[in-house]
Protein backbone atom coordinates (compact mmCIF):
# COMPACT_ATOMS: atom_id res chain seq x y z
CA UNK A 1 0.00 0.00 0.00
CA UNK A 2 1.44 3.40 -1.01
CA UNK A 3 1.62 6.09 1.59
CA UNK A 4 0.45 9.61 0.65
CA UNK A 5 3.34 12.03 0.17
CA UNK A 6 3.46 15.43 1.77
CA UNK A 7 3.07 18.07 -0.94
CA UNK A 8 6.14 20.09 -1.87
CA UNK A 9 5.52 23.45 -0.28
CA UNK A 10 7.56 26.65 -0.22
CA UNK A 11 9.77 27.24 2.79
CA UNK A 12 7.75 28.46 5.77
CA UNK A 13 4.47 26.87 4.62
CA UNK A 14 3.23 24.33 7.17
CA UNK A 15 1.33 21.36 5.68
CA UNK A 16 -0.70 21.06 8.91
CA UNK A 17 -2.40 24.42 8.20
CA UNK A 18 -4.42 23.19 5.21
CA UNK A 19 -7.86 24.35 4.20
CA UNK A 20 -10.23 24.10 1.26
CA UNK A 21 -11.81 27.26 -0.06
CA UNK A 22 -14.71 28.38 -2.19
CA UNK A 23 -13.73 29.20 -5.77
CA UNK A 24 -10.41 27.31 -6.01
CA UNK A 25 -10.01 23.54 -5.96
CA UNK A 26 -7.56 21.57 -3.85
CA UNK A 27 -5.81 22.19 -0.57
CA UNK A 28 -4.47 25.61 0.37
CA UNK A 29 -2.29 26.51 3.33
CA UNK A 30 -2.44 29.37 5.84
CA UNK A 31 0.85 31.20 6.24
CA UNK A 32 2.24 33.04 9.24
CA UNK A 33 2.19 36.83 8.97
CA UNK A 34 -0.12 39.75 8.31
CA UNK A 35 -0.75 40.58 4.64
CA UNK A 36 -1.69 44.17 5.61
CA UNK A 37 -4.72 44.27 3.33
CA UNK A 38 -8.15 44.39 5.02
CA UNK A 39 -8.66 43.58 8.70
CA UNK A 40 -9.21 39.81 9.02
CA UNK A 41 -7.52 38.80 5.74
CA UNK A 42 -4.89 36.08 6.16
CA UNK A 43 -1.88 35.10 4.06
CA UNK A 44 -2.15 31.76 2.28
CA UNK A 45 -0.34 29.59 -0.27
CA UNK A 46 -2.33 28.40 -3.30
CA UNK A 47 -0.62 25.41 -4.98
CA UNK A 48 -3.15 25.44 -7.86
CA UNK A 49 -1.99 28.91 -8.86
CA UNK A 50 1.53 28.51 -7.47
CA UNK A 51 1.39 31.79 -5.56
CA UNK A 52 0.78 33.44 -2.22
CA UNK A 53 -2.60 35.10 -1.81
CA UNK A 54 -4.97 36.32 0.90
CA UNK A 55 -8.12 34.68 2.25
CA UNK A 56 -10.87 35.54 4.71
CA UNK A 57 -12.59 33.18 7.11
CA UNK A 58 -15.76 33.30 5.02
CA UNK A 59 -13.90 31.79 2.05
CA UNK A 60 -12.77 28.72 4.03
CA UNK A 61 -15.03 25.69 3.51
CA UNK A 62 -13.18 23.06 5.55
CA UNK A 63 -9.86 22.98 7.35
CA UNK A 64 -7.55 20.98 9.55
CA UNK A 65 -8.00 21.42 13.31
CA UNK A 66 -4.65 23.25 13.37
CA UNK A 67 -5.84 25.70 10.70
CA UNK A 68 -9.03 26.27 12.71
CA UNK A 69 -6.99 27.23 15.77
CA UNK A 70 -4.74 29.43 13.61
CA UNK A 71 -7.78 31.33 12.29
CA UNK A 72 -9.27 31.73 15.76
CA UNK A 73 -6.03 33.13 17.18
CA UNK A 74 -5.40 35.35 14.16
CA UNK A 75 -8.85 36.93 14.29
CA UNK A 76 -8.70 37.39 18.07
CA UNK A 77 -5.45 39.30 17.62
CA UNK A 78 -6.87 41.39 14.78
CA UNK A 79 -9.86 42.79 16.69
CA UNK A 80 -9.93 46.58 16.46
CA UNK A 81 -9.67 48.54 19.70
CA UNK A 82 -12.93 49.37 21.50
CA UNK A 83 -14.67 52.55 20.41
CA UNK A 84 -18.11 54.03 20.83
CA UNK A 85 -20.80 52.08 22.65
CA UNK A 86 -19.06 49.24 24.60
CA UNK A 87 -21.98 46.81 24.14
CA UNK A 88 -22.13 47.39 20.39
CA UNK A 89 -18.35 46.96 20.13
CA UNK A 90 -18.45 43.67 22.09
CA UNK A 91 -21.19 42.33 19.78
CA UNK A 92 -19.21 43.44 16.70
CA UNK A 93 -15.95 41.89 18.01
CA UNK A 94 -17.66 38.55 18.80
CA UNK A 95 -19.21 38.52 15.34
CA UNK A 96 -15.83 39.42 13.77
CA UNK A 97 -14.34 36.23 15.22
CA UNK A 98 -17.08 34.28 13.35
CA UNK A 99 -17.07 36.21 10.04
CA UNK A 100 -13.52 37.59 9.79
CA UNK A 101 -15.11 40.73 8.29
CA UNK A 102 -14.64 44.30 9.57
CA UNK A 103 -15.79 47.04 7.21
CA UNK A 104 -14.23 50.47 7.43
CA UNK A 105 -17.29 52.08 5.82
CA UNK A 106 -19.76 53.25 8.46
CA UNK A 107 -23.47 53.94 8.38
CA UNK A 108 -24.47 50.87 6.35
CA UNK A 109 -28.11 50.09 7.09
CA UNK A 110 -30.25 46.97 7.03
CA UNK A 111 -32.69 47.04 4.11
CA UNK A 112 -35.29 45.21 6.25
CA UNK A 113 -35.34 47.15 9.53
CA UNK A 114 -33.12 50.18 8.73
CA UNK A 115 -30.85 49.52 11.75
CA UNK A 116 -27.17 50.42 11.36
CA UNK A 117 -25.21 47.26 10.66
CA UNK A 118 -22.30 46.19 12.84
CA UNK A 119 -18.97 46.60 11.00
CA UNK A 120 -18.45 42.82 11.19
CA UNK A 121 -21.91 41.96 9.90
CA UNK A 122 -22.70 40.51 6.49
CA UNK A 123 -25.26 42.34 4.42
CA UNK A 124 -28.65 40.79 5.27
CA UNK A 125 -30.52 38.75 2.70
CA UNK A 126 -33.97 37.12 2.81
CA UNK A 127 -32.56 34.04 4.53
CA UNK A 128 -30.35 35.88 7.02
CA UNK A 129 -31.62 38.83 9.08
CA UNK A 130 -29.28 41.45 10.52
CA UNK A 131 -28.39 41.38 14.23
CA UNK A 132 -31.12 43.95 15.01
CA UNK A 133 -33.82 42.04 13.05
CA UNK A 134 -32.87 38.85 14.88
CA UNK A 135 -33.43 40.38 18.33
N, C-alpha and C positions, 0 to 999 in steps of 0.2 A: 504494500500500500504506500503510495507516494504521500509525503508530507507537504502541506502548503508552504510555499516560500514567502518570507517577508518581502514586501515590495521594496524596490530600490528607491529610496527617498533621499532628497537633498540633506546635507548636513544640518542638524538642528531640528529636523522634523521627526517627531516621535510617533511611531506606528500605533501606539496605544491610544492616541487622540483622534481616532477615526470618526467620521460621521458621513451620512448620506444626506444629500440636499435636493431640494426641489430645483428642477431646471438643468441639472447636469448629472449624468449617470456615473456610477462607480463610487468608490470610497474617496473621501477628501480628508485632510488632516489639519486640525487646529495647530497654530504655531504661536509660540511665546512672543509677546510684544504687543505694542499698541500701534495700530496702523495710522492713527491720528486723522481719521476721516470723520465720521459721525459718531456721536456717543453711542456705545453699545456694539459697534462693528468690531469684528475680530479678524486677525490675520489668519490665512489658511493657505494650504498647498493643494492645488488641483492637478493631479496627475494626468487627467484627460486632456487638459490644455497645456500641461507642462509649464505652469506658472504660479506665482503667488497671487493671491487675490484677497478680498475681504468678504465676510459673511455676517449675517445677523442671526440671532437665535430663531427668528421666525422662518428662516430658510432651511433650518436643520430638520430633517424628517426623523432620522434615527441616529443613534450614536452609541459609542462604547460608554460604559459607566465612567471611565476616566475622563472622557470628553465632557460628559454631563457635569462632573465636578469642576472641570476647568471652566465651563461656561458659567456655572453658578458663582464661582469665585471671581471671575472676570467682571461679571455684571455687578456684583456686590461692590467691587472696588471702583466701578465706573459711575456709581450713583452721584448725581450732582449735589452740591451742598444745599442744605435746607434754605428755603426762602419763602416769603409770604406766609400764608396760613399753614401752621404746622400739621394739622390734620390732613389737609389736601396734599401737602408734600409727602407725608407718610403713605397715603394711598397711592400717589403717583410712583413713589420709590418701590413699593411692594409690587405694583403692576409692572414696572420697568424690569424687575428681576424675572418676570414671566414672559414679557414681550421682547425685551432687548431694544425697545424703541424709546427715544426721547427727542421729540421735536423741539426745534428752537423757535419755530413760529408760534406765536401766542394768539389767543382769541378765537381759535377754531371752535365751532359750535356744532352740537348734535342736530342733524336735520329732523329728528323726531321730536325732541323735547326742548330744543334750543339752549340746553345747558352748555357751559364752556367745557370742552373736553380736557382731560388730564393730558399733560405732555407725553405721557407714555401709553396713551390709549390709541387703539386702532380706530379708524373711522368706522362708525356703526353701519351696519347693513340690516336688511330685514330679518336675518337670522341671528343677529348679535346686537343687543341694545348697548348703549353707552353705560358708563358706571352710574350716571344719575337716573337713567330710565330703569335700570335694574333694581334700584332701591325702593 
